[in-house]
Amino acid sequence: MTKIHRTAAAIAALAALSLGCGTPAEAGRCFKKASSGTNTTKSGAKFQAYEALLQSFDWGVWGAYMATGSTPGYKVSPHYSCKTGGLGYNCRAVATICKTS
């Protein structure tokens, strides 16, 4: 992993922790989370922001996403706002997260 990618990963993890950890909702209930990510590409910054969202409420879901690309037990609907700056792009994600099981 390059130094830039490690730095971006550290920033994303810090963003997830600084935004606080909430208690996931019961099945059928929804909640909102926000995060941000920085990367040299817009798609990379969105990915970092999405990872930070998942980490902010359930590390197991983040692990499943990294392994399979799915978020078992949750429907995650993010919206992104991206700007140039930092390492290239900074994207803020706001998501509605609904527990499905």
PyMOL commands that place a pseudoatom at each C-alpha (Angstrom):
pseudoatom trace, name=CA, resn=MET, resi=1, chain=A, elem=C, hetatm=0, pos=[0.000, 0.000, 0.000]
pseudoatom trace, name=CA, resn=THR, resi=2, chain=A, elem=C, hetatm=0, pos=[1.456, 3.357, -0.949]
pseudoatom trace, name=CA, resn=LYS, resi=3, chain=A, elem=C, hetatm=0, pos=[1.965, 6.142, 1.542]
pseudoatom trace, name=CA, resn=ILE, resi=4, chain=A, elem=C, hetatm=0, pos=[-0.920, 8.122, 0.006]
pseudoatom trace, name=CA, resn=HIS, resi=5, chain=A, elem=C, hetatm=0, pos=[-3.308, 5.165, 0.326]
pseudoatom trace, name=CA, resn=ARG, resi=6, chain=A, elem=C, hetatm=0, pos=[-2.268, 4.565, 3.952]
pseudoatom trace, name=CA, resn=THR, resi=7, chain=A, elem=C, hetatm=0, pos=[-2.779, 8.239, 4.713]
pseudoatom trace, name=CA, resn=ALA, resi=8, chain=A, elem=C, hetatm=0, pos=[-6.214, 8.215, 3.070]
pseudoatom trace, name=CA, resn=ALA, resi=9, chain=A, elem=C, hetatm=0, pos=[-7.185, 5.070, 4.989]
pseudoatom trace, name=CA, resn=ALA, resi=10, chain=A, elem=C, hetatm=0, pos=[-6.084, 6.663, 8.254]
pseudoatom trace, name=CA, resn=ILE, resi=11, chain=A, elem=C, hetatm=0, pos=[-8.083, 9.807, 7.474]
pseudoatom trace, name=CA, resn=ALA, resi=12, chain=A, elem=C, hetatm=0, pos=[-11.182, 7.726, 6.692]
pseudoatom trace, name=CA, resn=ALA, resi=13, chain=A, elem=C, hetatm=0, pos=[-10.836, 5.747, 9.918]
pseudoatom trace, name=CA, resn=LEU, resi=14, chain=A, elem=C, hetatm=0, pos=[-10.396, 8.939, 11.913]
pseudoatom trace, name=CA, resn=ALA, resi=15, chain=A, elem=C, hetatm=0, pos=[-13.472, 10.436, 10.242]
pseudoatom trace, name=CA, resn=ALA, resi=16, chain=A, elem=C, hetatm=0, pos=[-15.522, 7.390, 11.192]
pseudoatom trace, name=CA, resn=LEU, resi=17, chain=A, elem=C, hetatm=0, pos=[-14.396, 7.575, 14.795]
pseudoatom trace, name=CA, resn=SER, resi=18, chain=A, elem=C, hetatm=0, pos=[-14.856, 11.334, 15.076]
pseudoatom trace, name=CA, resn=LEU, resi=19, chain=A, elem=C, hetatm=0, pos=[-18.421, 11.115, 13.810]
pseudoatom trace, name=CA, resn=GLY, resi=20, chain=A, elem=C, hetatm=0, pos=[-19.305, 8.768, 16.643]
pseudoatom trace, name=CA, resn=CYS, resi=21, chain=A, elem=C, hetatm=0, pos=[-20.687, 5.287, 16.780]
pseudoatom trace, name=CA, resn=GLY, resi=22, chain=A, elem=C, hetatm=0, pos=[-24.417, 4.935, 16.982]
pseudoatom trace, name=CA, resn=THR, resi=23, chain=A, elem=C, hetatm=0, pos=[-26.482, 1.949, 17.955]
pseudoatom trace, name=CA, resn=PRO, resi=24, chain=A, elem=C, hetatm=0, pos=[-27.879, 0.166, 14.902]
pseudoatom trace, name=CA, resn=ALA, resi=25, chain=A, elem=C, hetatm=0, pos=[-31.640, 0.230, 14.578]
pseudoatom trace, name=CA, resn=GLU, resi=26, chain=A, elem=C, hetatm=0, pos=[-33.926, -2.754, 15.021]
pseudoatom trace, name=CA, resn=ALA, resi=27, chain=A, elem=C, hetatm=0, pos=[-35.112, -4.596, 11.900]
pseudoatom trace, name=CA, resn=GLY, resi=28, chain=A, elem=C, hetatm=0, pos=[-37.178, -2.302, 9.681]
pseudoatom trace, name=CA, resn=ARG, resi=29, chain=A, elem=C, hetatm=0, pos=[-35.855, 0.836, 11.368]
pseudoatom trace, name=CA, resn=CYS, resi=30, chain=A, elem=C, hetatm=0, pos=[-33.577, 3.363, 9.709]
pseudoatom trace, name=CA, resn=PHE, resi=31, chain=A, elem=C, hetatm=0, pos=[-30.945, 5.824, 10.873]
pseudoatom trace, name=CA, resn=LYS, resi=32, chain=A, elem=C, hetatm=0, pos=[-28.583, 8.332, 9.266]
pseudoatom trace, name=CA, resn=LYS, resi=33, chain=A, elem=C, hetatm=0, pos=[-24.790, 8.540, 9.312]
pseudoatom trace, name=CA, resn=ALA, resi=34, chain=A, elem=C, hetatm=0, pos=[-22.256, 10.866, 7.712]
pseudoatom trace, name=CA, resn=SER, resi=35, chain=A, elem=C, hetatm=0, pos=[-18.575, 10.493, 6.877]
pseudoatom trace, name=CA, resn=SER, resi=36, chain=A, elem=C, hetatm=0, pos=[-15.882, 11.819, 4.593]
pseudoatom trace, name=CA, resn=GLY, resi=37, chain=A, elem=C, hetatm=0, pos=[-13.074, 10.379, 2.543]
pseudoatom trace, name=CA, resn=THR, resi=38, chain=A, elem=C, hetatm=0, pos=[-10.030, 11.773, 0.758]
pseudoatom trace, name=CA, resn=ASN, resi=39, chain=A, elem=C, hetatm=0, pos=[-8.162, 10.276, -2.171]
pseudoatom trace, name=CA, resn=THR, resi=40, chain=A, elem=C, hetatm=0, pos=[-6.340, 11.205, -5.361]
pseudoatom trace, name=CA, resn=THR, resi=41, chain=A, elem=C, hetatm=0, pos=[-9.407, 10.212, -7.413]
pseudoatom trace, name=CA, resn=LYS, resi=42, chain=A, elem=C, hetatm=0, pos=[-13.070, 11.047, -6.953]
pseudoatom trace, name=CA, resn=SER, resi=43, chain=A, elem=C, hetatm=0, pos=[-14.066, 7.372, -7.005]
pseudoatom trace, name=CA, resn=GLY, resi=44, chain=A, elem=C, hetatm=0, pos=[-11.385, 6.595, -4.427]
pseudoatom trace, name=CA, resn=ALA, resi=45, chain=A, elem=C, hetatm=0, pos=[-12.632, 9.372, -2.143]
pseudoatom trace, name=CA, resn=LYS, resi=46, chain=A, elem=C, hetatm=0, pos=[-16.213, 8.051, -2.443]
pseudoatom trace, name=CA, resn=PHE, resi=47, chain=A, elem=C, hetatm=0, pos=[-14.960, 4.564, -1.582]
pseudoatom trace, name=CA, resn=GLN, resi=48, chain=A, elem=C, hetatm=0, pos=[-13.130, 5.888, 1.501]
pseudoatom trace, name=CA, resn=ALA, resi=49, chain=A, elem=C, hetatm=0, pos=[-16.260, 7.771, 2.612]
pseudoatom trace, name=CA, resn=TYR, resi=50, chain=A, elem=C, hetatm=0, pos=[-18.403, 4.648, 2.115]
pseudoatom trace, name=CA, resn=GLU, resi=51, chain=A, elem=C, hetatm=0, pos=[-15.973, 2.527, 4.123]
pseudoatom trace, name=CA, resn=ALA, resi=52, chain=A, elem=C, hetatm=0, pos=[-16.061, 5.096, 6.932]
pseudoatom trace, name=CA, resn=LEU, resi=53, chain=A, elem=C, hetatm=0, pos=[-19.882, 4.963, 6.923]
pseudoatom trace, name=CA, resn=LEU, resi=54, chain=A, elem=C, hetatm=0, pos=[-19.868, 1.197, 7.342]
pseudoatom trace, name=CA, resn=GLN, resi=55, chain=A, elem=C, hetatm=0, pos=[-17.201, 1.313, 10.043]
pseudoatom trace, name=CA, resn=SER, resi=56, chain=A, elem=C, hetatm=0, pos=[-19.181, 3.923, 11.977]
pseudoatom trace, name=CA, resn=PHE, resi=57, chain=A, elem=C, hetatm=0, pos=[-22.030, 1.530, 12.766]
pseudoatom trace, name=CA, resn=ASP, resi=58, chain=A, elem=C, hetatm=0, pos=[-20.863, -2.076, 12.295]
pseudoatom trace, name=CA, resn=TRP, resi=59, chain=A, elem=C, hetatm=0, pos=[-17.316, -3.324, 11.699]
pseudoatom trace, name=CA, resn=GLY, resi=60, chain=A, elem=C, hetatm=0, pos=[-18.686, -6.740, 10.726]
pseudoatom trace, name=CA, resn=VAL, resi=61, chain=A, elem=C, hetatm=0, pos=[-20.690, -5.195, 7.889]
pseudoatom trace, name=CA, resn=TRP, resi=62, chain=A, elem=C, hetatm=0, pos=[-17.563, -3.334, 6.767]
pseudoatom trace, name=CA, resn=GLY, resi=63, chain=A, elem=C, hetatm=0, pos=[-15.632, -6.647, 6.743]
pseudoatom trace, name=CA, resn=ALA, resi=64, chain=A, elem=C, hetatm=0, pos=[-18.378, -8.346, 4.729]
pseudoatom trace, name=CA, resn=TYR, resi=65, chain=A, elem=C, hetatm=0, pos=[-18.385, -5.459, 2.256]
pseudoatom trace, name=CA, resn=MET, resi=66, chain=A, elem=C, hetatm=0, pos=[-14.616, -5.683, 1.818]
pseudoatom trace, name=CA, resn=ALA, resi=67, chain=A, elem=C, hetatm=0, pos=[-14.835, -9.456, 1.269]
pseudoatom trace, name=CA, resn=THR, resi=68, chain=A, elem=C, hetatm=0, pos=[-18.004, -9.749, -0.815]
pseudoatom trace, name=CA, resn=GLY, resi=69, chain=A, elem=C, hetatm=0, pos=[-19.179, -6.269, -1.819]
pseudoatom trace, name=CA, resn=SER, resi=70, chain=A, elem=C, hetatm=0, pos=[-22.434, -6.697, 0.114]
pseudoatom trace, name=CA, resn=THR, resi=71, chain=A, elem=C, hetatm=0, pos=[-23.789, -5.251, 3.378]
pseudoatom trace, name=CA, resn=PRO, resi=72, chain=A, elem=C, hetatm=0, pos=[-25.658, -8.191, 4.933]
pseudoatom trace, name=CA, resn=GLY, resi=73, chain=A, elem=C, hetatm=0, pos=[-28.532, -7.183, 7.184]
pseudoatom trace, name=CA, resn=TYR, resi=74, chain=A, elem=C, hetatm=0, pos=[-28.492, -3.537, 6.058]
pseudoatom trace, name=CA, resn=LYS, resi=75, chain=A, elem=C, hetatm=0, pos=[-29.568, -1.429, 3.098]
pseudoatom trace, name=CA, resn=VAL, resi=76, chain=A, elem=C, hetatm=0, pos=[-27.177, 1.528, 2.786]
pseudoatom trace, name=CA, resn=SER, resi=77, chain=A, elem=C, hetatm=0, pos=[-28.243, 4.450, 0.571]
pseudoatom trace, name=CA, resn=PRO, resi=78, chain=A, elem=C, hetatm=0, pos=[-25.442, 7.064, 0.413]
pseudoatom trace, name=CA, resn=HIS, resi=79, chain=A, elem=C, hetatm=0, pos=[-25.430, 10.466, -1.266]
pseudoatom trace, name=CA, resn=TYR, resi=80, chain=A, elem=C, hetatm=0, pos=[-22.078, 12.112, -1.987]
pseudoatom trace, name=CA, resn=SER, resi=81, chain=A, elem=C, hetatm=0, pos=[-20.830, 15.676, -2.215]
pseudoatom trace, name=CA, resn=CYS, resi=82, chain=A, elem=C, hetatm=0, pos=[-17.288, 15.899, -3.599]
pseudoatom trace, name=CA, resn=LYS, resi=83, chain=A, elem=C, hetatm=0, pos=[-14.835, 18.800, -3.908]
pseudoatom trace, name=CA, resn=THR, resi=84, chain=A, elem=C, hetatm=0, pos=[-11.244, 19.077, -4.964]
pseudoatom trace, name=CA, resn=GLY, resi=85, chain=A, elem=C, hetatm=0, pos=[-8.714, 19.594, -2.186]
pseudoatom trace, name=CA, resn=GLY, resi=86, chain=A, elem=C, hetatm=0, pos=[-6.427, 17.735, 0.182]
pseudoatom trace, name=CA, resn=LEU, resi=87, chain=A, elem=C, hetatm=0, pos=[-4.833, 14.814, -1.665]
pseudoatom trace, name=CA, resn=GLY, resi=88, chain=A, elem=C, hetatm=0, pos=[-7.027, 15.407, -4.722]
pseudoatom trace, name=CA, resn=TYR, resi=89, chain=A, elem=C, hetatm=0, pos=[-10.698, 14.978, -3.792]
pseudoatom trace, name=CA, resn=ASN, resi=90, chain=A, elem=C, hetatm=0, pos=[-12.649, 15.100, -0.555]
pseudoatom trace, name=CA, resn=CYS, resi=91, chain=A, elem=C, hetatm=0, pos=[-16.090, 13.485, -0.599]
pseudoatom trace, name=CA, resn=ARG, resi=92, chain=A, elem=C, hetatm=0, pos=[-18.681, 13.766, 2.134]
pseudoatom trace, name=CA, resn=ALA, resi=93, chain=A, elem=C, hetatm=0, pos=[-21.212, 10.970, 2.319]
pseudoatom trace, name=CA, resn=VAL, resi=94, chain=A, elem=C, hetatm=0, pos=[-24.582, 11.083, 4.050]
pseudoatom trace, name=CA, resn=ALA, resi=95, chain=A, elem=C, hetatm=0, pos=[-26.472, 7.803, 4.163]
pseudoatom trace, name=CA, resn=THR, resi=96, chain=A, elem=C, hetatm=0, pos=[-29.778, 6.431, 5.293]
pseudoatom trace, name=CA, resn=ILE, resi=97, chain=A, elem=C, hetatm=0, pos=[-29.114, 2.967, 6.700]
pseudoatom trace, name=CA, resn=CYS, resi=98, chain=A, elem=C, hetatm=0, pos=[-31.984, 0.534, 7.219]
pseudoatom trace, name=CA, resn=LYS, resi=99, chain=A, elem=C, hetatm=0, pos=[-31.715, -2.754, 9.080]
pseudoatom trace, name=CA, resn=THR, resi=100, chain=A, elem=C, hetatm=0, pos=[-33.265, -5.513, 6.984]
pseudoatom trace, name=CA, resn=SER, resi=101, chain=A, elem=C, hetatm=0, pos=[-32.964, -8.465, 9.356]
for i in range(1, 101): cmd.bond("trace and resi %d" % i, "trace and resi %d" % (i + 1))
show_as sticks, trace
zoom trace
